[in-house]
Amino acid sequence: MPDAWTDGSGYESYVGRWSRRVARAFLHWLAVPAGSTWLDFGCGTGALSHAILADGAPRRVIGCDRSSAYVAFARQQTADARAEFVVAELPELPRVADGFDAVVAGLVLNFLPTPAEGVAAMTARARRGATVAAYVWDYAEGMQLLRTFWDCAVALDAAARELDEGVRFPLCRADSLRELLQGAGLHDVLVQPIVVPTVLQDFDDYWTPFLSGQGPAPGYVRGLSVERRAQLRDTIRQHLPTSSDGTIALSARAWAVKGIAG
């Protein structure tokens, strides 16, 4: 079942709200100087680009993604003259004269058929001494919202295991990310965990985004019969740490990695 990436608002309600928090922490960790030019590869709905515009004091930001729907959504979210969002496929990413000062990718490398190709393309767009960096969810352990979902799904349907991002994406680990950037010729490579709280107001706040169809888990839900979907919903409800006021306090961990080009 191919992953669907066609509905920007659906993605935002699913994990976009959490990825925006990670983007701000990631940007602070990078500490790229003000006045820099940025390439946001696989920009999606624009979470990272918008964080750069808000907090990074950039001279220019170009966001690119293969999904025209996500690019259109990102454009709608800002009128900032420093920003540009374009549709682009590997390996034909945007270029600027003398190279970008920072080339970044948020929550995208693990979805590439060949992640090394993506990092190579990113590095090729960076000037000597530029920052090349990325972050991905820690699907295996640290992304509790999804870990609970897949653990319950597999308990009900063993075939769901092959769709579990924690199984599909071995790249989403500290050592794997470090090796990926070092393999692209980047130096001074560092890896850092980023943890953000994901407090949900009630069970509907947790479950409704899984009906969006955007990404692996919602795609799995969409393919279930009404009866099996209800069974999965009720099983997850039983396993979530729900407080007396109905809120559900989880956390989401991402792995961030950065290196220097040249």
LUMKERO-201689 format. One record per residue (C-alpha): residue number from 1; residue in three letters; z, y, x. Coordinates in pm, 1 decimal. Last residue first. Layout:
BEGIN
   num   residu          Z          Y          X
   NUM      ALA          Z          Y          X
...
***
This chain:
BEGIN
   num   residu          Z          Y          X
   262      GLY      226.3     2062.7     3345.2
   261      ALA      385.3     2037.4     3006.5
   260      ILE      762.7     2041.3     2956.6
   259      GLY      944.7     1792.4     2737.2
   258      LYS     1120.4     1770.5     2402.6
   257      VAL     1263.1     1501.8     2176.7
   256      ALA     1450.7     1520.9     1846.1
   255      TRP     1594.3     1218.2     1668.1
   254      ALA     1682.1     1280.3     1303.8
   253      ARG     2000.9     1198.6     1119.8
   252      ALA     2058.4     1245.3      748.3
   251      SER     2402.1     1244.1      594.3
   250      LEU     2538.5     1136.6      257.4
   249      ALA     2780.2     1290.7        6.9
   248      ILE     2714.5     1195.3     -355.9
   247      THR     2849.1     1428.4     -623.4
   246      GLY     2967.9     1288.1     -956.1
   245      ASP     3297.5     1479.5     -975.1
   244      SER     3494.3     1162.9     -896.2
   243      SER     3284.0     1109.3     -585.7
   242      THR     2988.9      870.3     -563.0
   241      PRO     2945.0      666.7     -244.5
   240      LEU     2614.1      498.9     -341.8
   239      HIS     2601.8      120.7     -379.1
   238      GLN     2631.3       87.9     -757.1
   237      ARG     2367.5      354.8     -820.3
   236      ILE     2131.5      170.5     -585.1
   235      THR     2158.7     -145.5     -796.1
   234      ASP     2099.8       49.0    -1117.7
   233      ARG     1783.9      212.7     -985.6
   232      LEU     1651.6     -115.3     -845.0
   231      GLN     1700.5     -290.5    -1178.1
   230      ALA     1538.7       -1.4    -1365.1
   229      ARG     1235.1      -16.1    -1136.2
   228      ARG     1217.2     -391.5    -1183.9
   227      GLU     1205.2     -351.4    -1562.9
   226      VAL      952.6      -67.5    -1565.6
   225      SER      726.1     -262.0    -1330.4
   224      LEU      722.6     -154.2     -967.6
   223      GLY      430.1       13.1     -790.3
   222      ARG      566.2      365.8     -834.1
   221      VAL      891.9      262.1     -671.2
   220      TYR      709.1      141.4     -359.2
   219      GLY      518.7      468.6     -336.1
   218      PRO      848.3      655.1     -370.7
   217      ALA      977.8      458.0      -69.6
   216      PRO      666.4      491.2      145.8
   215      GLY      577.6      858.7      101.8
   214      GLN      512.5     1083.0     -198.8
   213      GLY      505.7      893.0     -530.7
   212      SER      733.8     1154.6     -688.7
   211      LEU      957.1      901.3     -868.9
   210      PHE     1186.0      873.0     -566.1
   209      PRO     1264.6     1242.4     -617.3
   208      THR     1439.7     1152.6     -946.4
   207      TRP     1688.4      911.2     -787.0
   206      TYR     1920.2     1123.3     -571.1
   205      ASP     1947.8     1432.9     -789.4
   204      ASP     1966.8     1196.5    -1086.8
   203      PHE     2269.7     1033.4     -924.1
   202      ASP     2462.0     1359.5     -910.1
   201      GLN     2478.6     1686.7     -718.3
   200      LEU     2352.0     1539.1     -394.1
   199      VAL     2504.2     1629.7      -57.4
   198      THR     2267.9     1562.6      228.8
   197      PRO     2453.5     1683.2      536.9
   196      VAL     2242.3     1737.4      851.2
   195      VAL     2248.1     1542.5     1176.0
   194      ILE     2023.4     1620.7     1473.8
   193      PRO     2025.9     1369.7     1758.3
   192      GLN     1891.9     1490.6     2095.7
   191      VAL     1637.0     1352.4     2341.0
   190      LEU     1536.3     1525.8     2665.5
   189      VAL     1219.0     1504.2     2876.5
   188      ASP     1224.3     1710.5     3195.7
   187      HIS      859.7     1617.0     3251.2
   186      LEU      558.1     1557.6     3029.2
   185      GLY      288.4     1321.7     3157.4
   184      ALA      200.1     1168.6     2820.2
   183      GLY      395.2      853.8     2911.4
   182      GLN      706.1     1067.1     2954.2
   181      LEU      664.1     1184.5     2597.9
   180      LEU      638.2      833.0     2456.2
   179      GLU      912.4      693.3     2680.2
   178      ARG     1161.7      948.6     2549.9
   177      LEU     1059.5      878.2     2192.0
   176      SER     1106.5      503.3     2235.2
   175      ASP     1446.1      547.1     2401.9
   174      ALA     1581.9      768.4     2122.7
   173      ARG     1460.4      561.3     1831.0
   172      CYS     1205.1      634.4     1561.5
   171      LEU      918.0      465.9     1747.4
   170      PRO     1022.1      132.6     1594.6
   169      PHE      859.1      257.7     1273.1
   168      ARG      776.7      -17.2     1024.3
   167      VAL     1119.5     -183.5     1026.3
   166      GLY     1334.3      125.3      966.4
   165      GLU     1053.4      260.4      750.9
   164      ASP     1104.6      -32.3      510.2
   163      LEU      762.0     -143.8      382.5
   162      GLU      777.0     -487.7      551.4
   161      ARG     1124.4     -538.0      405.5
   160      ALA     1001.1     -491.8       48.6
   159      ALA      882.3     -854.7       47.2
   158      ALA     1246.1     -968.4       28.0
   157      ASP     1274.9     -819.4     -321.5
   156      LEU     1618.4     -757.5     -477.4
   155      ALA     1819.8     -739.8     -154.6
   154      VAL     1517.3     -574.2        8.5
   153      ALA     1525.4     -288.5     -244.1
   152      CYS     1901.5     -240.7     -206.9
   151      ASP     1883.3     -213.1      173.2
   150      TRP     1572.3        1.1      135.4
   149      PHE     1734.4      263.9      -86.4
   148      THR     2065.1      277.1       98.7
   147      ARG     1885.1      331.8      429.1
   146      LEU     1666.6      597.4      268.8
   145      LEU     1945.4      838.7      174.6
   144      GLN     2148.1      727.3      474.7
   143      MET     1894.0      840.8      735.0
   142      GLY     2096.7      749.3     1045.0
   141      GLU     2051.1      376.1     1091.9
   140      ALA     1697.8      236.3     1107.0
   139      TYR     1519.9      538.4      960.7
   138      ASP     1631.2      782.2     1230.2
   137      TRP     1400.6     1053.9     1099.0
   136      VAL     1150.1     1200.8     1342.7
   135      TYR     1148.2     1505.8     1568.4
   134      ALA      891.9     1654.1     1803.1
   133      ALA      847.4     1857.9     2118.6
   132      VAL      601.6     1999.5     2370.5
   131      THR      737.6     2309.6     2546.5
   130      ALA      496.4     2501.9     2766.8
   129      GLY      515.7     2510.7     3146.3
   128      ARG      139.1     2468.8     3189.4
   127      ARG      -27.3     2568.6     2865.1
   126      ALA      -14.1     2333.0     2568.8
   125      ARG     -317.3     2217.5     2369.0
   124      ALA     -373.4     1906.2     2584.3
   123      THR       -6.4     1814.8     2540.7
   122      MET      -44.5     1803.8     2162.6
   121      ALA     -357.6     1588.7     2189.1
   120      ALA     -178.6     1348.0     2423.7
   119      VAL      120.3     1339.2     2188.2
   118      GLY     -105.6     1241.5     1899.0
   117      GLU     -289.6      978.2     2097.7
   116      ALA       43.9      830.0     2206.9
   115      PRO      142.5      800.9     1840.6
   114      THR     -146.3      559.2     1772.9
   113      PRO     -181.4      482.1     1401.3
   112      LEU       10.2      805.6     1332.9
   111      PHE      293.6      788.6     1078.6
   110      ASN      563.5      770.6     1347.9
   109      LEU      447.6     1101.2     1497.2
   108      VAL      485.6     1297.9     1172.3
   107      LEU      841.9     1406.0     1098.5
   106      GLY      804.7     1746.9     1266.3
   105      ALA      548.2     1801.9     1540.9
   104      VAL      563.5     2078.1     1799.9
   103      VAL      343.6     2256.8     2051.5
   102      ALA      503.3     2557.1     2221.8
   101      ASP      353.6     2824.3     2448.1
   100      PHE        4.7     2737.4     2326.3
    99      GLY     -290.6     2721.7     2562.9
    98      ASP     -475.3     2974.3     2781.7
    97      ALA     -709.6     3068.5     2494.8
    96      VAL     -602.7     2906.9     2171.1
    95      ARG     -680.1     2559.9     2035.9
    94      PRO     -664.9     2393.3     1697.2
    93      LEU     -650.1     2011.5     1678.4
    92      GLU     -965.1     1803.6     1692.6
    91      PRO     -814.8     1471.0     1807.5
    90      LEU     -692.9     1408.2     1549.1
    89      GLU     -766.6     1564.2     1212.6
    88      ALA     -738.4     1927.2     1105.7
    87      VAL     -683.2     2122.7      784.6
    86      VAL     -563.7     2473.8      861.5
    85      PHE     -254.6     2687.6      812.4
    84      GLU     -227.7     3032.2      972.9
    83      ALA       87.6     3235.4     1022.9
    82      ARG      148.6     3569.9     1194.0
    81      ALA       34.2     3758.7      884.3
    80      ASP      332.2     3624.4      688.1
    79      ALA      229.2     3574.0      324.5
    78      THR      425.5     3253.6      301.2
    77      GLN      484.9     2959.6       65.7
    76      GLN      135.0     2942.1      -78.6
    75      ARG      -12.4     2863.7      262.1
    74      ALA      219.6     2563.7      302.1
    73      PHE      112.6     2428.2      -39.1
    72      ALA     -257.3     2460.9       52.5
    71      VAL     -192.9     2278.4      379.8
    70      TYR       -8.3     2003.7      189.2
    69      ALA     -299.9     1957.4      -50.5
    68      SER     -554.5     1960.8      233.4
    67      SER     -371.5     1671.5      397.8
    66      ARG     -486.4     1625.6      760.5
    65      ASP     -235.8     1883.6      881.6
    64      CYS     -236.6     2197.0     1092.1
    63      GLY        7.7     2484.0     1135.8
    62      ILE      -84.6     2777.4     1356.5
    61      VAL      198.1     3015.2     1442.0
    60      ARG      155.4     3350.1     1618.1
    59      ARG      371.0     3605.5     1800.0
    58      PRO      683.3     3408.7     1720.9
    57      ALA     1027.9     3551.7     1639.1
    56      GLY     1180.7     3202.2     1616.3
    55      ASP     1408.6     3238.8     1312.9
    54      ALA     1201.9     3302.4     1000.3
    53      LEU      853.1     3235.8     1133.9
    52      ILE      967.0     2928.1     1325.1
    51      ALA     1152.5     2799.1     1019.4
    50      HIS      839.8     2852.3      809.5
    49      SER      632.7     2653.4     1056.6
    48      LEU      889.0     2371.2     1054.7
    47      ALA      899.7     2332.4      677.7
    46      GLY      526.7     2393.6      625.9
    45      THR      436.6     2147.5      351.0
    44      GLY      293.6     1906.0      605.6
    43      CYS      277.1     2068.5      949.8
    42      GLY      119.8     1764.7     1114.4
    41      PHE       91.4     1957.7     1440.4
    40      ASP      274.3     2291.7     1444.8
    39      LEU      107.4     2494.1     1719.1
    38      TRP      309.0     2791.2     1839.9
    37      THR      239.6     3116.8     2024.3
    36      SER      544.0     3281.6     2179.9
    35      GLY      679.6     3632.3     2120.7
    34      ALA     1041.9     3520.7     2126.6
    33      PRO     1130.6     3258.7     2384.8
    32      VAL     1152.2     2888.2     2289.6
    31      ALA     1516.5     2781.4     2254.1
    30      LEU     1422.0     2421.0     2167.6
    29      TRP     1768.1     2341.9     2030.2
    28      HIS     1761.5     2636.9     1787.1
    27      LEU     1421.7     2524.3     1657.5
    26      PHE     1547.9     2170.3     1602.1
    25      ALA     1847.8     2297.8     1404.2
    24      ARG     1619.1     2503.1     1179.3
    23      ALA     1374.3     2215.9     1133.1
    22      VAL     1655.2     1972.9     1045.8
    21      ARG     1757.2     2193.3      754.0
    20      ARG     1395.8     2214.9      635.2
    19      SER     1365.3     1837.6      661.2
    18      TRP     1648.6     1799.0      409.1
    17      ARG     1481.8     2000.8      131.4
    16      GLY     1146.3     1845.1      216.3
    15      VAL     1284.9     1494.7      161.6
    14      TYR     1199.6     1415.6     -202.8
    13      SER     1196.0     1748.2     -387.2
    12      GLU      973.4     1899.2     -119.7
    11      TYR      743.9     1596.1     -120.5
    10      GLY      684.3     1630.4     -493.0
     9      SER      612.5     2002.1     -453.9
     8      GLY      353.4     1928.2     -186.3
     7      ASP      173.5     1653.9     -375.8
     6      THR      -97.5     1464.1     -185.7
     5      TRP       69.0     1259.5       86.9
     4      ALA       52.8      900.2      -40.5
     3      ASP      142.9      611.4      192.1
     2      PRO     -108.0      326.6      172.3
     1      MET        0.0        0.0        0.0
***
